[in-house]
Amino acid sequence: MTMRSIDSRFWSDGWVRKLNALDRYLLLYLLTNDHSTWCGVYELDIAMMAFESGIDREDLERAMLPRLAPKAIYVDGWVYIPNWIKYHLSTSGTVSPQHQKGFDTAWAAVPERIRLKIKEVAGKVYPIQGVSPSASASASALTTDSLRSSEVSVVETKLDRYGNEIVPKEPKGGTKAYADMCDWLEKTTGVKIVNRAKQYAHLAKAKKADISPTRLKNRATELLEEPWYQAHGLDWGSVVSSFDKRA
């Protein structure tokens, strides 16, 4: 269990003050429950949310969670709070190195499909890594809007005029090698890859960065030893991005 404090100005926030008492309670629960992480994105089953908060599941799904958007967004069993850091800052408006490290570590564990969903639902890009603010950084400098320019290594989702996802074409050259890598990952994880073209794009990025197939397989093997990936699965996007985080 990690102890976290909430900025006392939470109660005087203009948006929060417009909420009814039960909605405020739900938002406070989403900010403080034991499943939450320092990046403001974490997995939480709706049944568990109902059990721990004592709020009826139907009320959560049909009314309360929709009312909290866009300050708190619930998508595919994951909670996303854009202004997470703002609500957890000290009264001086500073972020400690420990908190920043917690932010970076928590965000690195969010699966790529959820990052893409967040972008789709929230209409903005969430940073993969924090901005390493100085001790004098203000709360306003740590809002989601100010972090939008941070490096993002997820594959962009593009839609055609009918709203259907445009799947990237398989890159010329090296396709057989990419297919072999996907076959290896499917055999290793026991999970079938649905969108191979997207995985090819990740592998092409690794090739451009001079990351050999052997290094990719070794890193994938390392990651699969971690309980989180054992539970949530692994794709080449997560493997490739892990090199950026450890660089």
Backbone torsions as a table, in degrees:
resi	resn	phi	psi	omega
1	MET	NA	132.7	-179.5
2	THR	-109.5	130.7	179.5
3	MET	-82.1	128.6	177.9
4	ARG	-131.1	144.9	178.6
5	SER	-108.1	150.6	177.2
6	ILE	-107.5	132.3	177.3
7	ASP	-57.5	128.2	-177.4
8	SER	-61.7	-18.9	178.0
9	ARG	-72.4	-4.1	174.1
10	PHE	-52.9	-41.8	-174.6
11	TRP	-73.5	-20.9	179.5
12	SER	-100.5	0.1	177.1
13	ASP	-59.8	129.7	-175.8
14	GLY	-57.8	-40.6	-179.5
15	TRP	-68.7	-41.5	179.9
16	VAL	-64.4	-38.7	-178.1
17	ARG	-63.6	-23.1	180.0
18	LYS	-81.9	-11.9	179.4
19	LEU	-76.2	152.6	171.8
20	ASN	-75.8	169.7	-172.7
21	ALA	-59.7	-40.8	-176.7
22	LEU	-71.1	-36.7	177.2
23	ASP	-66.4	-37.8	176.4
24	ARG	-62.4	-41.4	179.6
25	TYR	-61.9	-42.9	179.7
26	LEU	-63.6	-44.1	179.1
27	LEU	-61.6	-42.2	178.7
28	LEU	-64.1	-38.1	176.8
29	TYR	-62.3	-44.6	-179.4
30	LEU	-64.4	-26.2	-180.0
31	LEU	-84.9	-17.6	-170.9
32	THR	-127.0	-5.5	-174.3
33	ASN	-66.9	163.5	-172.4
34	ASP	-71.0	-11.2	179.8
35	HIS	-89.6	-14.1	-173.8
36	SER	-68.3	155.9	178.9
37	THR	-127.0	170.9	-173.8
38	TRP	-74.4	-9.5	178.7
39	CYS	-95.6	-5.6	178.5
40	GLY	81.6	11.0	175.7
41	VAL	-127.5	119.0	-178.3
42	TYR	-154.7	155.8	-177.8
43	GLU	-84.8	133.7	-179.9
44	LEU	-154.6	112.2	179.4
45	ASP	-64.7	139.6	-177.0
46	ILE	-61.6	-32.8	178.8
47	ALA	-67.0	-40.1	177.8
48	MET	-67.0	-39.6	177.8
49	MET	-60.0	-43.2	179.6
50	ALA	-66.0	-42.3	-178.8
51	PHE	-64.0	-48.8	-175.6
52	GLU	-72.2	-35.9	-178.2
53	SER	-85.0	-20.1	-178.1
54	GLY	78.4	13.2	-179.7
55	ILE	-99.7	139.8	-179.3
56	ASP	-59.1	135.5	-176.8
57	ARG	-59.3	-41.8	-179.1
58	GLU	-63.8	-38.4	177.2
59	ASP	-64.2	-39.1	178.8
60	LEU	-61.7	-50.2	-173.3
61	GLU	-71.0	-42.4	-171.5
62	ARG	-86.6	-28.7	-172.7
63	ALA	-130.2	-53.0	-168.2
64	MET	-70.3	-49.7	179.5
65	LEU	-62.3	-42.8	175.8
66	PRO	-59.8	-33.8	-179.6
67	ARG	-70.3	-26.8	-178.7
68	LEU	-79.4	-16.2	177.6
69	ALA	-69.3	140.7	9.3
70	PRO	-96.6	9.0	-179.5
71	LYS	-72.0	-28.3	175.6
72	ALA	-142.9	125.4	-175.7
73	ILE	-120.7	134.4	178.7
74	TYR	-116.0	117.9	-176.9
75	VAL	-142.5	128.6	177.2
76	ASP	51.2	39.2	177.4
77	GLY	79.6	12.6	179.2
78	TRP	-122.6	143.3	176.5
79	VAL	-98.3	136.9	177.5
80	TYR	-131.7	118.4	178.8
81	ILE	-117.7	101.3	-175.6
82	PRO	-54.7	-41.7	-175.7
83	ASN	-96.7	32.6	-176.5
84	TRP	-53.8	-50.4	-176.6
85	ILE	-62.7	-40.0	179.9
86	LYS	-57.1	-43.9	-178.0
87	TYR	-70.4	-20.2	-176.0
88	HIS	-109.0	9.1	177.6
89	LEU	-71.8	155.4	173.1
90	SER	-73.5	167.5	-179.1
91	THR	-62.4	-21.3	178.8
92	SER	-81.5	-8.7	178.9
93	GLY	78.0	21.0	-177.9
94	THR	-106.3	157.8	177.0
95	VAL	-119.6	124.4	-178.6
96	SER	-76.0	158.2	175.9
97	PRO	-57.6	-34.1	179.3
98	GLN	-64.9	-42.3	179.4
99	HIS	-66.7	-40.8	179.2
100	GLN	-63.8	-40.2	178.0
101	LYS	-63.6	-40.2	177.9
102	GLY	-62.7	-39.9	177.6
103	PHE	-60.0	-49.6	-177.0
104	ASP	-63.0	-43.7	-178.2
105	THR	-65.1	-43.0	-178.7
106	ALA	-66.0	-42.0	-178.6
107	TRP	-67.9	-33.4	179.5
108	ALA	-63.0	-23.6	-177.1
109	ALA	-88.8	-5.8	-179.3
110	VAL	-77.6	125.6	-178.7
111	PRO	-63.7	150.8	-175.6
112	GLU	-60.6	-36.8	-178.6
113	ARG	-62.8	-31.1	178.5
114	ILE	-75.3	-36.8	176.2
115	ARG	-58.7	-42.9	179.8
116	LEU	-66.9	-39.3	178.2
117	LYS	-63.9	-41.1	178.7
118	ILE	-60.2	-44.3	179.6
119	LYS	-62.6	-41.5	-178.2
120	GLU	-66.0	-45.7	-175.4
121	VAL	-77.5	-43.7	-176.2
122	ALA	-82.8	-18.2	178.5
123	GLY	75.4	19.7	177.7
124	LYS	-151.6	160.4	-178.6
125	VAL	-89.7	129.6	177.6
126	TYR	-94.2	138.0	-176.0
127	PRO	-70.7	142.0	175.1
128	ILE	-75.5	-35.3	179.4
129	GLN	-123.6	157.6	177.9
130	GLY	-73.3	176.3	-175.9
131	VAL	-100.4	7.5	179.7
132	SER	49.9	60.3	-176.1
133	PRO	-66.3	150.4	177.1
134	SER	-75.9	170.2	-177.9
135	ALA	-62.3	-21.8	-177.8
136	SER	-98.1	7.1	-178.3
137	ALA	-62.4	140.0	-178.3
138	SER	-91.2	165.5	-179.5
139	ALA	-62.5	-37.4	-178.1
140	SER	-65.1	-25.3	-179.5
141	ALA	-78.4	-6.9	-176.5
142	LEU	-111.9	11.4	177.2
143	THR	-73.5	165.2	-179.2
144	THR	-58.3	-39.2	-178.6
145	ASP	-59.0	-38.4	-177.7
146	SER	-75.4	-15.0	-178.7
147	LEU	-98.0	-1.2	-173.4
148	ARG	-64.1	-23.8	-177.9
149	SER	-85.1	-1.8	179.3
150	SER	-65.1	156.7	-177.6
151	GLU	-63.9	133.4	177.9
152	VAL	-125.5	126.5	-176.3
153	SER	-108.9	20.1	176.1
154	VAL	-84.1	159.3	177.9
155	VAL	-80.4	128.8	-178.5
156	GLU	-64.7	139.4	175.7
157	THR	-99.2	118.3	-179.7
158	LYS	-112.0	143.0	-178.3
159	LEU	-115.9	146.7	173.9
160	ASP	-83.3	-176.3	-175.7
161	ARG	-67.5	-13.3	177.5
162	TYR	-96.4	1.2	178.9
163	GLY	87.4	8.5	179.7
164	ASN	-89.6	144.6	-179.6
165	GLU	-67.2	133.9	176.4
166	ILE	-90.2	112.2	-178.8
167	VAL	-82.1	127.6	-179.3
168	PRO	-61.6	143.6	178.9
169	LYS	-70.2	151.1	178.2
170	GLU	-65.4	132.8	-178.4
171	PRO	-65.4	147.5	178.0
172	LYS	-72.7	135.4	178.3
173	GLY	79.9	135.5	175.8
174	GLY	81.0	2.1	-177.3
175	THR	-61.5	-40.8	179.5
176	LYS	-61.5	-41.3	179.5
177	ALA	-65.4	-39.6	178.7
178	TYR	-65.6	-40.0	179.0
179	ALA	-63.1	-40.8	178.3
180	ASP	-62.7	-38.7	179.0
181	MET	-65.1	-40.4	178.9
182	CYS	-67.8	-39.1	176.3
183	ASP	-59.9	-43.0	-179.7
184	TRP	-62.8	-43.0	-178.6
185	LEU	-67.3	-39.7	177.5
186	GLU	-61.6	-43.6	-179.5
187	LYS	-66.9	-37.6	-176.8
188	THR	-72.6	-41.3	-176.8
189	THR	-92.0	-21.5	-176.9
190	GLY	76.8	14.6	-178.6
191	VAL	-120.1	129.9	-178.5
192	LYS	-75.5	136.2	176.9
193	ILE	-85.0	121.2	-176.4
194	VAL	-81.5	-49.2	-176.4
195	ASN	-106.8	88.0	-176.8
196	ARG	-69.7	-33.8	-178.6
197	ALA	-58.7	-38.4	179.2
198	LYS	-67.8	-37.3	177.3
199	GLN	-67.1	-35.4	176.7
200	TYR	-61.1	-37.2	179.2
201	ALA	-63.2	-40.0	177.4
202	HIS	-64.5	-43.4	-178.9
203	LEU	-66.9	-33.6	176.6
204	ALA	-65.4	-38.0	177.4
205	LYS	-63.7	-41.4	178.7
206	ALA	-63.8	-40.8	179.2
207	LYS	-62.4	-41.6	179.2
208	LYS	-63.7	-31.1	179.9
209	ALA	-88.7	8.4	178.9
210	ASP	61.8	36.0	174.8
211	ILE	-96.4	113.8	-174.0
212	SER	-72.4	156.7	176.3
213	PRO	-56.1	-36.1	179.5
214	THR	-64.1	-43.6	178.1
215	ARG	-64.1	-38.6	178.7
216	LEU	-62.9	-45.1	-179.6
217	LYS	-65.6	-39.9	178.7
218	ASN	-63.6	-41.9	179.5
219	ARG	-67.2	-40.7	177.8
220	ALA	-59.9	-41.8	178.8
221	THR	-62.3	-40.0	177.9
222	GLU	-63.2	-46.8	-177.0
223	LEU	-64.6	-35.8	-178.8
224	LEU	-70.0	-10.2	174.4
225	GLU	-82.3	-12.8	-179.7
226	GLU	-84.7	134.3	-177.6
227	PRO	-54.3	-36.7	-176.2
228	TRP	-61.8	-47.1	-178.8
229	TYR	-72.0	-29.2	175.9
230	GLN	-63.2	-34.6	-178.0
231	ALA	-84.5	-34.6	-171.7
232	HIS	-107.9	-9.1	179.5
233	GLY	91.2	171.0	-175.4
234	LEU	-145.8	139.3	173.0
235	ASP	-129.9	174.6	-176.8
236	TRP	-67.8	-24.8	176.9
237	GLY	-61.5	-44.7	179.2
238	SER	-66.2	-38.5	-179.3
239	VAL	-65.4	-48.4	-178.0
240	VAL	-63.9	-43.7	-178.5
241	SER	-66.9	-24.4	179.7
242	SER	-65.3	-27.3	176.3
243	PHE	-67.1	-37.9	178.4
244	ASP	-63.8	-40.6	-177.0
245	LYS	-69.8	-30.7	-176.0
246	ARG	-94.2	-2.8	-179.3
247	ALA	-68.4	NA	NA
